[in-house]
Amino acid sequence: MSVKRGLTLFLCVFILVFAGLNFTSAWFINGTVYGPSGETLNNTNISVSTIQMGSEMTIAFINSTTSNASGWFNLEVNNNITLMYSISLIHKNSTTNAVDFTGQSLPYFPYNALSSGISTNFYLKQAGTINITVINSTAAYTAGFAVQIKDTKLGYPLTCSGQVGNNYICNAPINRNYSIMIYPSQSGGEHFVPVSFSWTNFSSSASYNIINGLGFNISSYNGTTKTLHKTFNVTESFARITGYLQNSSGANLVCANFTVVPFLFEPSNMIFMTYGTLPWNISAWTSQSDIYNEASGFYNISLPYSSSETVNYLLYAAGQNGSFLGSYKNITVNSANAFLNFTMHELLGQNAIINMSGSTGGSYAVNTKRQTFNLVNATNKTLSNLNAHIETRVDYSSYGLAKFTFMEDLSSGNASFTLPLLNISGFKEMNIFTQTYSPKRVSTRTSAQIMANNNITMNAFNPQGINTTLTAASLNIYAYKSNSTCDVPNPPSTCVLTSFTQATAENNMFPLVIAGGAISLRMTYGSISVHYANVDLLASGPPEADFENNAGSNEATSGFQNAAKFGSQGPTIYDYVLVAMPYVEGSSSTTGLNESASVNMSIPLFYDEDYTTPIWNSSANGTNAVAFAGNHSHYSTYQSDWQVLMNESNTCFLTTTGNATINSSKPCHMQTTDNKIWIRLPHFSGTEPTATGSVITATVTTVTTTSSTSGSTADWYLSYYPLEADLVGEGYNKELLAKYRVRVKVGTEDHYVGVIGVTSTTATINVSSRTQQAIFNIGDEKKFEVTNDSYYDIYVKLNGITNNKANVTIKKINELIESVSNNANQTATDSSEDEQKESSGSWIWVLWVIVVVAVIVGVVFGIRYYNLNKHHHK
């Protein structure tokens, strides 16, 4: 999924601004520079530019050095707490002098993010060059222009070399796509129109001329040097756009106070609500006037265009006919005239305005309606002092209107924002990016759902269980090189870049962000692993994660079935994910999966945010991924992958090492050494993968132990391993068949609560290692002492019995024993621990702990589409 921030990017919690405090001391950045193949790179230029932010960005000073023969460098950087810092690493080919490798595309950083210094290994990527020139109507070079080049996935403007003579030069990694926006200024009395270009072909090794949509051939690409030579002709002309406002029947509509608001389209059909509007009444620049006839709904306005470039606009018609109405149309302007009618619809929300600058000065308010959304915390309180970037995708194409994405930024005030939405289909998807809270993806909401609840809950990072509470106290994180050798279930040790725990994640993650290179992250918790391939550490903060903790069980006696719900409502900032499902291996002593027989995997169920009601059930809705994506657009990007995963005949390839090929067409394999089933998914989105196979049933051998009081028989088929946090508070709730049990760790000792037998009204429950056994009626609750002291340690309650399963609640307690008669029904016998082979691993999907970049500041690029009063009428 692309992530585009617009002209203002907020990547951090806060910015520290202390005006006038300059420092003469320094901080240091050092490390070893490596190329894409792991080779050290000497003569790499490392520069840190200090940036003065304001109406325009200026470079205050630059500190630079080069790496030595072993790739090592150490650079001293001047301190200034009031300025921003830009880090750049560039390596040139010694023969051609062309830039062949470049570092990570980084935003500007505030002083406090770097003041402690950076020491890490730097991994460069193959570089391409974007070379921009701008000409006017006489083909003369125009110097008075500004450029914004954005990585379309990361979204913020790139740090570039800047103006070199008549050219603007930018070196960027070739494995990304870029949008280029030109914002020229007025020169020599001529008008200039802002234009854009989308560049997606650095992967090509061929050289060719670039012919734009108007048939002009003034640009080229050199596949040998990976250089885009893009020439923009920004000579401005004006087109008259005319048409009518109409009702749903096509009749012209009487519409009071109506205005057509032009928004400039960025590549990928993005509009920025705050910065994207053109001025009102642009016709005044040609000594004319925009025309609006309220009685007939007729309009006639002017829009600027270039005779040599493609210029795209989104037009928003707003007016009143009893209620507030609106409509959207997109238009490519490349001729003197165009005719465009609007079908008007009612709007969502409350009365509001859209502010437009006036073409001859001042401002102009467009009366309309805008729907308010509030970002709230877990207690439903609107957040404050939040920096966030929001993208909201709407699709009105089935109504003959436009399909596009709103962009909006929040900064330091109440976390509420408004959008002019039509009351016909709500929105398709909303993505919210912030470092303060976990990024949020909200799937399709209808107009009725928006009106019923316009709050969006933001969660601080806290791995959540589905219908339970979990902790991430023992999470380990590994950073790997991302390539075909390392993005496998069992990567070799040479792939490991670093490893750390959740407690030290913040200190370890920030150098990875700076270091660049292709990096994968793996989170492990016991036998559970989640591997994110090629993670964009700069794209967003840590997404929230939801997972089920009681999978890894075979709850059928005649066939193996292992299913788990898991997902994340955050945006996708990785190529794909590998997840491991542990299983119980069948043997003569343990009932479990038959590893010698085939195992199939599929995803029959997909869930939305609540994980309770499936949004798609293959049994009821079918297994056609096109139909699935048509109903749920978040799955449209990887339709072919989801099609394979919905197929019930996905055989899991059997390996002992776990490094067989696993890809989108072979998304499952079974690793018998560690008893794991690995699954490859395009992204987390509320799925429930299911693995099925045959079962080996243990040969039940009666083990009888006796003492002075009574005897007990137990031979356990399966054990569950909840976390300690699951066993406190309200306790751990589980349905248990006969011969199933739950481990309870008390101190350093393992104890177990298991079901010996079940009737329609009672369950015989065994507590060991100091074996105690009792018959429970439904509703009975009992306490057990297992550590030979004066305190109860375990609480057990039988909640009910359904389908031969005892529903029990188990809690760890520490309660003083007041009277032996409190548990008079207990019968205690000493027993040695039952020694069975058991698969370790409670099912816990602990996902995404990147406590990264504590203070990466929002970057105000400072260039609006036309500050037109300055550009046209000084």
Backbone hydrogen bonds, N-H to C=O, Kabsch-Sander energy under -0.5 kcal/mol:
donor,donor_aa,acceptor,acceptor_aa,energy
3,V,152,T,-0.6
5,R,155,G,-0.8
6,G,155,G,-0.6
9,L,859,V,-2.0
11,L,9,L,-0.6
13,V,854,A,-0.8
17,V,15,I,-0.6
18,F,16,L,-0.5
19,A,17,V,-0.5
21,L,18,F,-1.5
22,N,20,G,-1.0
23,F,79,N,-0.8
27,W,77,V,-2.0
29,I,75,L,-2.2
30,N,118,I,-2.6
31,G,73,F,-1.8
33,V,71,G,-2.4
34,Y,122,F,-3.1
35,G,39,E,-3.3
38,G,35,G,-1.9
41,L,33,V,-2.3
42,N,40,T,-0.6
43,N,67,S,-2.1
45,N,90,I,-2.9
46,I,44,T,-0.6
46,I,65,T,-2.8
47,S,45,N,-0.5
47,S,88,S,-2.6
48,V,63,N,-3.0
49,S,86,S,-2.5
50,T,61,F,-2.8
51,I,49,S,-0.6
51,I,84,M,-3.3
52,Q,58,T,-3.5
53,M,51,I,-0.7
58,T,52,Q,-1.9
60,A,50,T,-3.0
60,A,58,T,-0.6
61,F,50,T,-0.8
63,N,48,V,-2.2
65,T,46,I,-2.1
67,S,44,T,-1.6
68,N,72,W,-2.8
71,G,68,N,-2.1
73,F,31,G,-1.9
75,L,29,I,-3.0
77,V,27,W,-3.2
79,N,25,S,-1.8
81,I,21,L,-0.8
83,L,80,N,-1.4
84,M,51,I,-2.5
85,Y,109,F,-3.0
86,S,49,S,-2.7
88,S,47,S,-2.6
90,I,45,N,-2.3
91,H,101,F,-2.7
93,N,98,A,-3.3
97,N,93,N,-2.4
100,D,91,H,-2.1
101,F,91,H,-1.7
102,T,125,K,-2.8
103,G,89,L,-2.2
106,L,104,Q,-0.9
109,F,85,Y,-2.9
111,Y,83,L,-0.7
113,A,110,P,-1.2
114,L,110,P,-0.6
114,L,111,Y,-1.8
115,S,111,Y,-1.7
117,G,114,L,-2.6
118,I,28,F,-2.0
120,T,30,N,-1.8
122,F,32,T,-2.9
123,Y,515,A,-2.3
124,L,34,Y,-2.8
124,L,122,F,-0.6
125,K,102,T,-3.2
127,A,100,D,-2.5
128,G,172,A,-2.9
129,T,226,K,-2.9
130,I,170,C,-3.4
131,N,129,T,-0.6
131,N,228,L,-3.3
132,I,130,I,-0.6
132,I,168,Y,-2.7
133,T,230,K,-2.2
135,I,232,F,-3.0
136,N,140,A,-1.8
139,A,136,N,-1.9
142,T,134,V,-3.4
143,A,141,Y,-0.5
145,F,143,A,-2.2
146,A,183,Y,-1.4
148,Q,181,M,-2.4
150,K,148,Q,-0.5
150,K,179,S,-2.5
151,D,156,Y,-1.1
152,T,150,K,-0.6
152,T,177,N,-2.1
155,G,151,D,-3.6
158,L,149,I,-2.9
160,C,158,L,-0.6
161,S,169,I,-0.7
162,G,169,I,-1.9
164,V,167,N,-3.5
167,N,164,V,-2.0
168,Y,132,I,-2.3
169,I,162,G,-2.3
170,C,130,I,-1.9
172,A,128,G,-2.3
174,I,126,Q,-2.2
176,R,173,P,-0.8
178,Y,199,W,-2.9
179,S,150,K,-2.2
180,I,197,F,-3.0
181,M,148,Q,-2.6
182,I,195,V,-3.0
183,Y,146,A,-2.8
185,S,144,G,-3.7
187,S,190,E,-0.7
190,E,187,S,-1.8
193,V,234,V,-1.4
195,V,182,I,-1.1
196,S,310,T,-0.6
197,F,180,I,-2.2
199,W,178,Y,-3.2
199,W,197,F,-0.5
200,T,198,S,-0.5
204,S,201,N,-1.4
208,Y,221,Y,-2.0
210,I,219,S,-2.7
211,I,209,N,-0.6
212,N,210,I,-0.6
212,N,216,F,-2.3
215,G,212,N,-2.4
218,I,210,I,-0.5
218,I,216,F,-0.6
219,S,210,I,-0.9
220,S,229,H,-2.4
221,Y,208,Y,-2.8
222,N,227,T,-2.8
223,G,221,Y,-0.7
226,K,222,N,-1.1
227,T,222,N,-1.8
228,L,129,T,-3.3
229,H,220,S,-2.9
229,H,227,T,-0.6
230,K,131,N,-2.6
230,K,228,L,-0.8
231,T,229,H,-0.6
232,F,133,T,-2.7
232,F,230,K,-0.5
234,V,135,I,-2.1
234,V,232,F,-0.7
236,E,191,H,-1.5
237,S,305,Y,-3.2
239,A,303,L,-3.0
240,R,336,A,-2.8
241,I,239,A,-0.6
241,I,301,I,-3.0
242,T,240,R,-0.5
242,T,338,A,-2.4
243,G,299,Y,-1.6
245,L,297,G,-1.8
246,Q,342,F,-3.1
247,N,251,A,-2.2
250,G,247,N,-1.9
253,L,245,L,-2.9
255,C,294,E,-2.2
256,A,320,Q,-2.8
258,F,255,C,-0.5
259,T,318,A,-2.3
261,V,259,T,-0.6
261,V,316,Y,-3.4
263,F,314,L,-3.0
264,L,276,G,-2.5
265,F,263,F,-0.5
265,F,312,N,-1.8
266,E,270,M,-3.0
269,N,266,E,-0.8
270,M,266,E,-1.3
271,I,405,T,-2.4
273,M,271,I,-0.7
273,M,407,M,-2.3
276,G,272,F,-2.6
278,L,262,P,-2.4
280,W,357,S,-2.7
284,A,281,N,-1.7
285,W,282,I,-2.3
286,T,283,S,-1.8
287,S,284,A,-1.5
288,Q,283,S,-2.2
291,I,300,N,-3.0
293,N,298,F,-3.1
294,E,292,Y,-0.6
296,S,293,N,-0.5
297,G,293,N,-2.0
298,F,293,N,-0.9
299,Y,243,G,-2.2
300,N,291,I,-2.2
301,I,241,I,-2.5
303,L,239,A,-2.3
305,Y,237,S,-2.4
307,S,235,T,-0.6
311,V,309,E,-0.6
311,V,333,V,-0.6
313,Y,331,I,-2.8
314,L,263,F,-2.7
315,L,329,K,-3.6
316,Y,261,V,-2.6
317,A,315,L,-0.6
317,A,327,S,-2.4
318,A,259,T,-2.6
318,A,316,Y,-0.5
319,G,325,L,-1.8
320,Q,256,A,-1.8
321,N,323,S,-2.5
323,S,321,N,-1.3
325,L,319,G,-3.0
326,G,345,H,-2.6
327,S,317,A,-1.3
329,K,315,L,-2.1
331,I,313,Y,-2.6
333,V,311,V,-2.5
333,V,331,I,-0.6
334,N,332,T,-0.7
338,A,240,R,-1.8
340,L,242,T,-3.0
342,F,244,Y,-2.7
344,M,246,Q,-2.9
344,M,342,F,-0.7
345,H,326,G,-2.3
347,L,324,F,-1.3
348,L,421,L,-2.4
350,Q,370,R,-2.0
352,A,368,T,-3.1
354,I,366,V,-1.7
356,M,354,I,-0.5
356,M,364,Y,-3.1
358,G,362,G,-2.2
359,S,280,W,-1.4
360,T,361,G,-0.5
361,G,358,G,-1.2
364,Y,356,M,-3.6
366,V,354,I,-2.4
366,V,364,Y,-0.5
367,N,365,A,-0.6
368,T,352,A,-2.9
370,R,350,Q,-2.4
371,Q,419,L,-3.5
373,F,417,F,-2.9
374,N,454,N,-2.0
375,L,415,A,-3.2
376,V,374,N,-0.7
376,V,456,I,-2.4
377,N,381,K,-2.0
380,N,377,N,-2.1
383,L,375,L,-2.9
385,N,413,G,-0.6
386,L,413,G,-1.1
388,A,386,L,-0.6
388,A,410,L,-1.7
389,H,433,F,-2.3
390,I,408,E,-3.4
391,E,431,N,-2.7
392,T,406,F,-2.1
393,R,429,E,-3.3
394,V,404,F,-2.6
396,Y,402,A,-2.5
399,Y,396,Y,-1.8
400,G,397,S,-1.8
401,L,396,Y,-1.9
402,A,328,Y,-0.7
404,F,394,V,-1.6
405,T,269,N,-2.1
406,F,392,T,-3.0
407,M,271,I,-2.0
408,E,390,I,-2.2
410,L,388,A,-2.8
415,A,383,L,-2.9
416,S,414,N,-2.3
417,F,373,F,-2.1
419,L,371,Q,-1.9
421,L,419,L,-1.5
423,N,346,E,-3.2
424,I,422,L,-1.8
425,S,422,L,-0.8
426,G,422,L,-0.6
427,F,445,R,-2.0
428,K,393,R,-2.8
429,E,393,R,-1.3
430,M,442,V,-2.5
431,N,391,E,-3.0
432,I,440,K,-3.1
433,F,389,H,-3.0
438,S,459,N,-3.2
440,K,432,I,-2.1
441,R,569,Q,-3.8
442,V,430,M,-3.4
442,V,440,K,-0.5
443,S,441,R,-0.6
445,R,427,F,-1.8
450,I,446,T,-2.3
451,M,447,S,-2.4
452,A,448,A,-1.8
453,N,449,Q,-1.8
456,I,374,N,-2.9
458,M,376,V,-3.2
464,Q,545,A,-2.4
465,G,468,T,-0.7
466,I,547,F,-2.0
467,N,465,G,-0.7
468,T,465,G,-0.8
475,L,472,A,-1.2
476,N,524,T,-2.2
477,I,500,F,-3.2
478,Y,522,R,-2.5
479,A,498,T,-2.9
480,Y,478,Y,-0.5
480,Y,520,S,-3.1
481,K,495,C,-2.2
482,S,518,A,-2.4
483,N,481,K,-0.8
487,D,483,N,-2.6
488,V,486,C,-1.8
490,N,658,G,-0.6
495,C,492,P,-2.0
496,V,493,S,-1.4
497,L,479,A,-3.4
498,T,479,A,-1.3
500,F,477,I,-2.4
502,Q,475,L,-1.5
504,T,501,T,-0.8
505,A,502,Q,-1.4
508,N,504,T,-1.6
509,M,505,A,-2.5
510,F,506,E,-1.3
512,L,508,N,-0.7
513,V,509,M,-1.8
514,I,510,F,-2.0
515,A,511,P,-2.5
516,G,512,L,-1.2
519,I,517,G,-0.7
520,S,480,Y,-2.6
521,L,532,Y,-1.7
522,R,478,Y,-2.4
523,M,530,V,-2.6
524,T,476,N,-2.5
525,Y,528,I,-2.5
528,I,525,Y,-2.1
530,V,523,M,-2.2
531,H,578,L,-3.1
532,Y,521,L,-3.4
532,Y,530,V,-0.6
533,A,531,H,-0.6
533,A,576,Y,-2.5
535,V,519,I,-2.8
536,D,573,I,-3.0
537,L,535,V,-1.1
539,A,536,D,-1.1
540,S,536,D,-0.5
541,G,434,T,-0.6
544,E,439,P,-0.8
546,D,567,G,-2.8
547,F,464,Q,-1.9
548,E,565,K,-1.9
555,E,553,S,-0.8
555,E,561,Q,-0.8
560,F,693,G,-2.6
562,N,691,A,-2.5
563,A,561,Q,-0.5
564,A,689,P,-1.4
566,F,687,T,-2.1
567,G,546,D,-2.6
570,G,544,E,-0.5
573,I,571,P,-0.6
575,D,533,A,-2.8
576,Y,533,A,-0.6
577,V,681,L,-2.7
578,L,531,H,-2.7
579,V,679,I,-2.4
580,A,529,S,-1.8
581,M,677,I,-3.1
583,Y,675,N,-1.9
585,E,583,Y,-0.5
586,G,593,L,-2.7
587,S,590,T,-3.1
592,G,590,T,-0.5
592,G,696,I,-1.9
593,L,584,V,-3.1
594,N,694,S,-2.8
595,E,593,L,-1.0
597,A,594,N,-1.0
600,N,692,T,-2.5
601,M,650,N,-2.3
602,S,690,T,-2.1
603,I,645,L,-2.1
605,L,688,E,-0.5
606,F,616,W,-1.9
607,Y,686,G,-4.4
608,D,613,T,-0.6
611,Y,608,D,-0.9
615,I,606,F,-2.5
616,W,606,F,-1.4
618,S,604,P,-2.8
618,S,616,W,-0.5
620,A,617,N,-0.6
621,N,617,N,-4.3
622,G,617,N,-0.6
622,G,618,S,-1.4
625,A,623,T,-0.8
628,F,624,N,-2.2
629,A,625,A,-3.0
630,G,626,V,-2.0
631,N,627,A,-1.4
632,H,628,F,-1.7
635,Y,632,H,-2.0
636,S,633,S,-2.1
639,Q,636,S,-1.1
642,W,638,Y,-2.5
643,Q,639,Q,-2.4
644,V,640,S,-1.8
645,L,641,D,-2.2
646,M,642,W,-1.9
647,N,643,Q,-0.6
647,N,644,V,-1.1
650,N,601,M,-0.6
650,N,647,N,-0.8
651,T,649,S,-1.2
652,C,599,V,-3.3
653,F,651,T,-0.6
653,F,668,C,-2.0
655,T,670,M,-2.7
663,N,666,K,-1.3
669,H,678,W,-1.9
670,M,653,F,-3.0
671,Q,669,H,-0.5
671,Q,676,K,-3.3
672,T,655,T,-2.3
672,T,670,M,-0.8
673,T,656,T,-0.5
675,N,671,Q,-0.7
676,K,671,Q,-2.0
677,I,581,M,-2.6
678,W,669,H,-3.0
678,W,676,K,-0.6
679,I,579,V,-2.5
680,R,667,P,-2.4
681,L,577,V,-2.8
681,L,679,I,-0.5
687,T,566,F,-2.3
688,E,605,L,-1.5
690,T,602,S,-3.2
691,A,562,N,-2.6
692,T,600,N,-2.9
693,G,560,F,-1.6
696,I,592,G,-3.0
697,T,695,V,-0.6
699,T,588,S,-2.2
700,V,698,A,-0.8
702,T,700,V,-0.5
704,T,702,T,-0.6
705,T,703,V,-0.5
705,T,712,S,-1.2
707,S,710,S,-0.6
712,S,705,T,-1.0
714,A,703,V,-0.7
717,Y,739,K,-2.9
718,L,739,K,-1.3
720,Y,741,R,-2.1
726,D,723,L,-0.7
727,L,723,L,-0.7
727,L,724,E,-1.1
728,V,725,A,-0.9
731,G,728,V,-2.0
732,Y,810,I,-3.0
733,N,731,G,-0.5
734,K,808,V,-2.4
736,L,734,K,-0.5
736,L,806,A,-2.6
739,K,755,V,-3.1
740,Y,737,L,-1.5
741,R,718,L,-2.1
742,V,753,V,-2.4
743,R,720,Y,-2.8
744,V,751,H,-3.7
746,V,744,V,-0.6
746,V,749,E,-2.4
747,G,745,K,-0.6
749,E,746,V,-2.0
751,H,744,V,-1.9
752,Y,768,S,-3.6
753,V,742,V,-2.5
754,G,752,Y,-0.5
754,G,766,N,-2.9
755,V,740,Y,-2.2
756,I,754,G,-0.6
756,I,764,T,-3.4
757,G,764,T,-1.0
759,T,762,T,-2.9
763,A,776,F,-2.0
764,T,757,G,-2.5
765,I,763,A,-0.7
765,I,774,A,-2.7
766,N,754,G,-3.4
767,V,772,Q,-3.7
768,S,752,Y,-2.5
771,T,769,S,-1.5
772,Q,767,V,-3.2
773,Q,827,T,-1.9
774,A,765,I,-2.2
776,F,763,A,-3.1
776,F,774,A,-0.6
778,I,761,T,-1.2
779,G,798,L,-3.3
780,D,777,N,-2.6
782,K,796,V,-2.9
784,F,794,I,-3.1
786,V,784,F,-0.5
792,Y,815,E,-3.7
793,D,784,F,-2.9
794,I,784,F,-2.2
795,Y,811,K,-2.8
796,V,782,K,-2.9
797,K,809,T,-2.0
798,L,780,D,-2.5
799,N,797,K,-0.8
799,N,807,N,-3.0
800,G,807,N,-1.1
802,T,805,K,-2.2
805,K,802,T,-1.7
806,A,736,L,-2.9
807,N,800,G,-2.9
807,N,805,K,-0.6
808,V,734,K,-2.7
808,V,806,A,-0.8
809,T,797,K,-2.2
810,I,732,Y,-2.5
811,K,795,Y,-2.4
812,K,727,L,-3.0
813,I,793,D,-2.5
815,E,792,Y,-1.3
817,I,790,S,-2.9
818,E,816,L,-0.7
822,N,819,S,-1.6
823,N,820,V,-1.3
824,A,821,S,-1.4
826,Q,823,N,-1.9
827,T,773,Q,-1.5
829,T,771,T,-3.0
836,Q,834,D,-1.0
838,E,836,Q,-0.5
840,S,838,E,-0.5
843,W,549,N,-1.0
843,W,551,A,-0.5
844,I,842,S,-1.3
846,V,844,I,-1.3
847,L,845,W,-0.8
850,I,848,W,-0.5
851,V,849,V,-0.7
852,V,850,I,-1.8
856,I,853,V,-0.9
857,V,855,V,-0.6
859,V,9,L,-2.3
860,V,858,G,-0.6
861,F,7,L,-2.1
861,F,859,V,-0.9
864,R,862,G,-0.6
865,Y,275,Y,-1.0
866,Y,864,R,-0.8
868,L,866,Y,-1.1
870,K,867,N,-1.9
871,H,867,N,-1.8
872,H,868,L,-2.4
873,H,868,L,-0.8
873,H,869,N,-0.8
